[in-house]
């Protein structure tokens, strides 16, 4: 229902009809449509975590490796456009989901810090942490907008820009 009508235009009644469940059954699991989206966000976490685990496992990544990773992440957004769109849009509207996604980003930085020195530096330095958060948010938003606007990247311009930003972050903060 959310992919057909969007979050705001979807009513509980429409969700009940689409899901084929009674109001009582729905409310025994969820307290409203935001709770449904939060459950979707939680169920989606195992899908995106391996993408970032791969980034963490890159040893001293250079621009070509980072371009390959950003191209893969862009394709991940394309493959999951409905879920990525829903989560991005609802996070802009609902503080509770925004906080949950922000906490996921912080946990993602913790995971990256296990293997990547630049992200480990973020755990020690609040300026580097802010830079890491902005970097990841920017990459996520760039992928979201490229996919939502159906923009193609035939010359790899977007992937090169994102990869360059990542490489700069790794170079600047990797030896702290």
LUMRO-537414 format. One line per 10 residues: number of its first residue (from 0); for each residue x, y, z of N, C-alpha, C. Coordinates in nm, 3 decimals. Each point is the difference from the previous one (the first is absolute). Layout:
% LUMRO-537414
NUM	X Y Z X Y Z X Y Z ~ ...
% end
This chain:
% LUMRO-537414
0	0.083 -0.119 0.000 -0.083 0.119 0.000 0.088 0.125 0.000 ~ 0.108 -0.003 0.080 0.088 0.116 0.005 0.064 0.027 -0.137 ~ 0.037 -0.106 -0.071 0.063 0.021 -0.130 -0.101 0.050 -0.103 ~ -0.125 -0.034 0.015 -0.104 0.046 -0.093 -0.043 0.144 0.028 ~ -0.020 0.032 0.128 -0.060 0.129 0.034 0.092 0.093 0.078 ~ 0.110 -0.054 0.051 0.085 0.080 0.087 -0.045 -0.012 0.144 ~ 0.087 0.038 0.089 -0.027 -0.011 0.144 -0.116 0.089 0.043 ~ 0.005 0.126 -0.036 -0.100 0.096 0.047 -0.139 -0.035 -0.053 ~ -0.010 -0.040 -0.125 -0.131 -0.028 -0.062 -0.054 -0.138 0.033 ~ 0.079 -0.084 0.066 -0.047 -0.134 0.037 -0.069 0.005 0.136
10	-0.121 -0.048 0.003 -0.073 -0.004 0.127 0.010 -0.141 0.060 ~ -0.028 -0.008 0.128 -0.004 -0.130 0.067 -0.104 -0.089 -0.068 ~ -0.112 0.056 -0.034 -0.107 -0.077 -0.066 0.049 -0.061 -0.131 ~ 0.071 0.079 -0.079 0.054 -0.051 -0.127 0.103 -0.110 0.025 ~ 0.080 0.017 0.103 0.100 -0.102 0.034 -0.070 -0.129 0.041 ~ -0.107 0.011 0.079 -0.074 -0.118 0.043 -0.057 -0.076 -0.120 ~ -0.060 0.074 -0.093 -0.059 -0.063 -0.119 0.110 -0.066 -0.083 ~ 0.109 0.073 -0.026 0.110 -0.053 -0.083 0.061 -0.125 0.064 ~ 0.018 0.003 0.132 0.062 -0.113 0.071 -0.100 -0.113 0.026 ~ -0.128 0.031 -0.011 -0.101 -0.102 0.027 -0.007 -0.041 0.145
20	0.020 0.095 0.089 -0.006 -0.029 0.143 -0.105 0.087 0.068 ~ -0.045 -0.046 0.114 -0.098 0.077 0.076 0.071 0.112 0.077 ~ -0.079 0.095 0.041 0.053 0.111 0.080 0.062 -0.054 0.130 ~ -0.067 -0.097 0.062 0.052 -0.058 0.124 0.134 -0.070 -0.023 ~ 0.010 -0.073 -0.110 0.126 -0.070 -0.031 0.112 0.102 -0.024 ~ -0.032 0.105 -0.073 0.100 0.104 -0.027 0.050 0.061 0.129 ~ -0.094 0.043 0.085 0.038 0.068 0.124 0.059 -0.094 0.106 ~ -0.012 -0.130 -0.021 0.069 -0.091 0.092 0.150 -0.004 -0.031 ~ 0.039 0.049 -0.118 0.141 0.002 -0.039 0.058 0.142 -0.010 ~ -0.082 0.096 -0.037 0.048 0.136 -0.025 -0.093 0.101 0.065
30	0.057 0.113 0.044 -0.085 0.104 0.058 -0.035 0.108 -0.102 ~ 0.042 -0.016 -0.125 -0.033 0.094 -0.106 0.092 -0.023 -0.119 ~ -0.017 0.085 -0.101 0.078 -0.022 -0.122 0.148 0.031 0.019 ~ 0.035 0.089 0.091 0.142 0.023 0.028 0.065 -0.127 0.053 ~ -0.069 -0.073 0.084 0.054 -0.125 0.054 0.026 -0.101 -0.112 ~ -0.084 0.003 -0.104 0.021 -0.089 -0.115 0.131 0.039 -0.070 ~ 0.020 0.130 -0.020 0.121 0.046 -0.068 0.124 -0.031 0.084 ~ -0.009 0.016 0.130 0.113 -0.034 0.088 0.032 -0.149 -0.011 ~ -0.102 -0.083 -0.008 0.023 -0.144 -0.019 0.066 -0.028 -0.135 ~ -0.040 0.073 -0.102 0.062 -0.014 -0.132 0.147 0.040 0.009
40	0.030 0.108 0.071 0.139 0.045 0.016 0.083 -0.107 0.072 ~ -0.057 -0.060 0.102 0.072 -0.105 0.074 0.021 -0.123 -0.088 ~ -0.100 -0.037 -0.078 0.011 -0.116 -0.089 0.098 0.027 -0.114 ~ 0.021 0.126 -0.035 0.087 0.037 -0.112 0.148 0.001 0.040 ~ 0.028 0.012 0.128 0.138 0.009 0.047 0.089 -0.116 -0.048 ~ -0.046 -0.126 0.005 0.086 -0.108 -0.050 0.029 0.009 -0.150 ~ -0.077 0.077 -0.073 0.024 0.016 -0.144 0.116 0.096 -0.027 ~ 0.007 0.110 0.075 0.104 0.100 -0.029 0.129 -0.021 0.078 ~ -0.006 -0.070 0.112 0.122 -0.019 0.078 0.114 -0.068 -0.077 ~ -0.028 -0.105 -0.079 0.111 -0.063 -0.074 0.066 0.095 -0.100
50	-0.075 0.095 -0.053 0.058 0.097 -0.094 0.108 0.080 0.072 ~ -0.028 0.041 0.121 0.097 0.078 0.076 0.108 -0.088 0.063 ~ -0.032 -0.126 0.026 0.102 -0.093 0.047 0.107 -0.013 -0.109 ~ -0.043 -0.005 -0.125 0.095 -0.007 -0.112 0.089 0.124 -0.002 ~ -0.057 0.117 0.024 0.080 0.124 0.007 0.102 -0.010 0.113 ~ -0.043 -0.050 0.113 0.090 -0.013 0.115 0.117 -0.093 -0.030 ~ -0.025 -0.101 -0.080 0.103 -0.100 -0.028 0.099 0.041 -0.108 ~ -0.025 0.113 -0.068 0.095 0.047 -0.100 0.125 0.049 0.071 ~ 0.114 -0.054 -0.037 0.126 0.035 0.063 0.064 0.118 -0.074 ~ 0.014 0.112 0.071 0.058 0.121 -0.059 -0.060 0.028 -0.138
60	-0.131 0.021 -0.005 -0.066 0.011 -0.130 0.046 0.122 -0.081 ~ 0.023 -0.026 -0.127 0.036 0.105 -0.094 -0.125 0.039 -0.079 ~ 0.014 0.102 -0.082 -0.114 0.053 -0.073 -0.075 -0.106 -0.082 ~ 0.067 -0.086 -0.076 -0.076 -0.100 -0.078 -0.085 -0.093 0.088 ~ 0.054 -0.043 0.114 -0.076 -0.087 0.090 -0.119 0.076 0.060 ~ 0.022 0.126 0.035 -0.109 0.080 0.057 -0.105 0.033 -0.105 ~ 0.043 0.019 -0.124 -0.098 0.021 -0.108 -0.084 -0.126 -0.020 ~ 0.063 -0.115 0.005 -0.075 -0.125 -0.013 -0.099 -0.015 0.115 ~ 0.045 0.036 0.122 -0.090 -0.010 0.115 -0.117 0.098 -0.015 ~ 0.027 0.126 -0.037 -0.109 0.097 -0.013 -0.095 -0.039 -0.113
70	0.053 -0.055 -0.109 -0.088 -0.048 -0.108 -0.088 -0.114 0.051 ~ 0.057 -0.088 0.081 -0.079 -0.107 0.060 -0.106 0.051 0.095 ~ 0.035 0.102 0.077 -0.098 0.058 0.093 -0.111 0.071 -0.076 ~ 0.035 0.066 -0.108 -0.101 0.062 -0.085 -0.094 -0.107 -0.057 ~ 0.056 -0.112 -0.044 -0.084 -0.110 -0.050 -0.086 -0.060 0.110 ~ 0.054 -0.003 0.123 -0.080 -0.047 0.114 -0.123 0.089 0.017 ~ 0.020 0.132 -0.011 -0.114 0.093 0.007 -0.099 -0.027 -0.113 ~ 0.051 -0.024 -0.120 -0.089 -0.028 -0.114 -0.079 -0.129 0.024 ~ 0.064 -0.099 0.056 -0.067 -0.128 0.025 -0.100 0.007 0.114 ~ 0.015 0.098 0.086 -0.087 0.014 0.118 -0.066 0.137 0.003
80	-0.035 0.050 -0.118 -0.049 0.137 -0.012 -0.123 0.028 0.088 ~ -0.092 -0.093 0.006 -0.122 0.025 0.078 0.031 0.014 0.149 ~ 0.081 -0.090 0.053 0.033 0.006 0.142 0.086 0.122 0.031 ~ 0.101 0.027 -0.082 0.087 0.117 0.021 -0.081 0.130 -0.006 ~ -0.093 0.007 -0.094 -0.084 0.119 -0.013 -0.088 0.017 0.123 ~ -0.065 -0.108 0.039 -0.088 0.006 0.117 0.077 0.046 0.124 ~ 0.114 -0.060 0.027 0.075 0.033 0.121 0.053 0.144 -0.005 ~ 0.046 0.044 -0.114 0.051 0.136 -0.012 -0.113 0.101 0.020 ~ -0.113 -0.023 -0.065 -0.111 0.094 0.012 -0.059 0.004 0.141 ~ -0.020 -0.117 0.059 -0.060 -0.003 0.134 0.096 0.055 0.104
90	0.128 -0.025 -0.015 0.098 0.056 0.094 -0.002 0.152 -0.002 ~ -0.033 0.058 -0.114 -0.010 0.146 -0.009 -0.125 0.052 0.071 ~ -0.098 -0.085 0.017 -0.127 0.041 0.062 -0.014 -0.040 0.146 ~ 0.058 -0.111 0.036 -0.024 -0.059 0.132 0.129 -0.005 0.081 ~ 0.005 0.073 0.108 0.119 0.010 0.085 0.044 -0.137 0.053 ~ -0.095 -0.084 0.034 0.034 -0.131 0.057 0.080 -0.084 -0.101 ~ -0.042 -0.001 -0.125 0.074 -0.076 -0.101 0.133 0.069 -0.031 ~ 0.000 0.132 -0.004 0.124 0.074 -0.025 0.106 -0.038 0.105 ~ -0.040 -0.004 0.128 0.093 -0.037 0.107 0.048 -0.144 -0.015 ~ -0.092 -0.090 -0.037 0.037 -0.141 -0.018 0.103 -0.014 -0.111
100	-0.021 0.068 -0.111 0.094 -0.008 -0.112 0.133 0.066 0.038 ~ -0.004 0.108 0.076 0.124 0.063 0.047 0.078 -0.094 0.090 ~ -0.069 -0.073 0.086 0.067 -0.099 0.086 0.059 -0.114 -0.084 ~ -0.071 -0.040 -0.106 0.054 -0.102 -0.090 0.127 0.051 -0.067 ~ 0.003 0.128 -0.038 0.120 0.057 -0.063 0.116 0.000 0.098 ~ -0.027 0.033 0.126 0.105 -0.003 0.101 0.052 -0.143 0.021 ~ -0.092 -0.097 0.001 0.041 -0.141 0.012 0.080 -0.043 -0.123 ~ -0.036 0.053 -0.114 0.075 -0.028 -0.123 0.143 0.053 0.010 ~ 0.016 0.119 0.055 0.134 0.056 0.021 0.078 -0.089 0.096 ~ -0.065 -0.050 0.104 0.067 -0.094 0.092 0.048 -0.124 -0.074
110	-0.085 -0.054 -0.088 0.039 -0.118 -0.076 0.118 0.031 -0.093 ~ -0.007 0.113 -0.069 0.109 0.039 -0.090 0.129 0.025 0.079 ~ -0.014 0.050 0.121 0.117 0.031 0.084 0.078 -0.126 0.038 ~ -0.065 -0.115 -0.001 0.068 -0.124 0.034 0.114 -0.030 -0.097 ~ -0.015 0.039 -0.128 0.098 -0.036 -0.101 0.060 0.119 -0.076 ~ -0.063 0.113 0.008 0.047 0.116 -0.075 0.055 0.106 0.096 ~ 0.130 0.030 -0.008 0.060 0.098 0.092 -0.066 0.138 -0.003 ~ -0.046 0.045 -0.115 -0.063 0.132 -0.007 -0.127 0.004 0.084 ~ -0.077 -0.107 -0.003 -0.122 -0.005 0.082 0.035 -0.025 0.146 ~ 0.109 -0.070 0.026 0.046 -0.016 0.138 0.037 0.136 0.058
120	0.059 0.086 -0.083 0.034 0.136 0.045 -0.125 0.079 0.038 ~ -0.110 -0.032 -0.065 -0.126 0.069 0.032 -0.045 -0.030 0.142 ~ 0.036 -0.118 0.049 -0.037 -0.036 0.137 0.080 0.080 0.103 ~ 0.114 0.057 -0.042 0.089 0.074 0.089 -0.016 0.151 -0.011 ~ -0.051 0.047 -0.112 0.001 0.143 -0.030 -0.139 0.042 -0.049 ~ -0.063 0.092 0.071 -0.137 0.040 -0.034 -0.008 0.069 -0.136 ~ 0.106 0.068 -0.041 -0.001 0.062 -0.133 0.002 -0.107 -0.109 ~ 0.080 -0.104 0.020 0.006 -0.109 -0.097 -0.133 -0.076 0.000 ~ -0.061 -0.015 0.116 -0.131 -0.066 0.008 -0.103 0.079 -0.081 ~ -0.001 0.130 0.014 -0.093 0.082 -0.077 0.028 -0.015 -0.149
130	0.126 0.000 -0.038 0.038 -0.018 -0.140 -0.049 -0.136 -0.052 ~ 0.016 -0.105 0.080 -0.044 -0.134 -0.039 -0.152 -0.004 -0.017 ~ -0.071 0.062 0.094 -0.146 0.002 -0.009 -0.046 0.075 -0.125 ~ 0.062 0.114 -0.027 -0.037 0.079 -0.118 0.034 -0.077 -0.127 ~ 0.115 -0.067 -0.002 0.040 -0.078 -0.116 -0.104 -0.108 -0.031 ~ -0.035 -0.079 0.100 -0.095 -0.109 -0.021 -0.139 0.052 -0.036 ~ -0.042 0.106 0.066 -0.129 0.061 -0.032 -0.001 0.052 -0.143 ~ 0.108 0.066 -0.040 0.009 0.054 -0.135 -0.004 -0.108 -0.106 ~ 0.071 -0.109 0.022 0.000 -0.111 -0.096 -0.139 -0.060 -0.009 ~ -0.064 -0.019 0.114 -0.135 -0.056 0.001 -0.098 0.090 -0.074
140	0.005 0.129 0.029 -0.091 0.095 -0.065 0.029 0.012 -0.149 ~ 0.127 -0.003 -0.038 0.034 0.006 -0.142 -0.059 -0.120 -0.074 ~ 0.019 -0.119 0.056 -0.057 -0.120 -0.062 -0.152 0.011 -0.007 ~ -0.063 0.045 0.106 -0.145 0.015 0.003 -0.047 0.091 -0.113 ~ 0.062 0.116 -0.015 -0.045 0.095 -0.102 0.031 -0.048 -0.142 ~ 0.113 -0.064 -0.019 0.030 -0.055 -0.133 -0.105 -0.103 -0.041 ~ -0.038 -0.084 0.094 -0.098 -0.105 -0.029 -0.139 0.058 -0.017 ~ -0.042 0.086 0.091 -0.136 0.056 -0.006 -0.022 0.085 -0.124 ~ 0.104 0.067 -0.046 -0.013 0.084 -0.119 0.035 -0.077 -0.127 ~ 0.028 -0.128 0.014 0.034 -0.087 -0.114 0.117 0.057 -0.080
150	0.097 0.055 0.072 0.117 0.055 -0.065 0.100 -0.112 -0.028 ~ 0.050 -0.001 -0.118 0.102 -0.098 -0.037 0.136 0.063 0.024 ~ 0.097 -0.083 0.018 0.137 0.046 0.025 0.093 -0.067 -0.101 ~ -0.023 0.025 -0.130 0.078 -0.073 -0.102 0.150 0.028 0.007 ~ 0.039 0.118 0.040 0.142 0.031 0.011 0.055 -0.022 0.139 ~ -0.079 -0.063 0.086 0.040 -0.027 0.139 0.033 0.126 0.079 ~ -0.059 0.112 -0.038 0.028 0.125 0.069 -0.042 -0.006 0.146 ~ -0.121 -0.046 0.027 -0.049 -0.006 0.137 0.082 -0.098 0.083 ~ 0.027 -0.117 -0.056 0.078 -0.097 0.076 0.142 0.051 0.024 ~ 0.056 0.070 -0.096 0.135 0.056 0.018 -0.001 0.107 0.109
160	-0.101 0.085 0.003 -0.008 0.105 0.103 -0.013 -0.064 0.139 ~ -0.092 -0.096 0.013 -0.018 -0.065 0.130 0.127 -0.074 0.042 ~ 0.061 -0.072 -0.093 0.123 -0.073 0.030 0.113 0.095 0.038 ~ 0.009 0.113 -0.067 0.103 0.100 0.032 -0.019 0.055 0.140 ~ -0.124 0.026 0.036 -0.028 0.048 0.136 0.041 -0.105 0.103 ~ -0.032 -0.124 -0.029 0.038 -0.107 0.092 0.152 -0.013 0.008 ~ 0.067 0.003 -0.115 0.147 -0.013 -0.002 0.063 0.112 0.080 ~ -0.052 0.122 -0.016 0.052 0.114 0.075 -0.017 -0.024 0.151 ~ -0.117 -0.051 0.040 -0.025 -0.030 0.140 0.099 -0.105 0.052 ~ 0.020 -0.107 -0.078 0.094 -0.105 0.040 0.142 0.054 0.012
170	0.042 0.081 -0.097 0.137 0.055 0.002 0.021 0.096 0.116 ~ -0.097 0.086 0.022 0.012 0.102 0.106 0.000 -0.059 0.139 ~ -0.078 -0.105 0.019 -0.024 -0.047 0.136 0.055 -0.140 0.028 ~ 0.059 -0.064 -0.099 0.045 -0.137 0.016 0.124 -0.020 0.083 ~ 0.076 0.105 0.021 0.127 -0.015 0.074 -0.001 0.079 0.131 ~ -0.114 0.018 0.057 -0.009 0.076 0.126 0.034 -0.085 0.119
% end
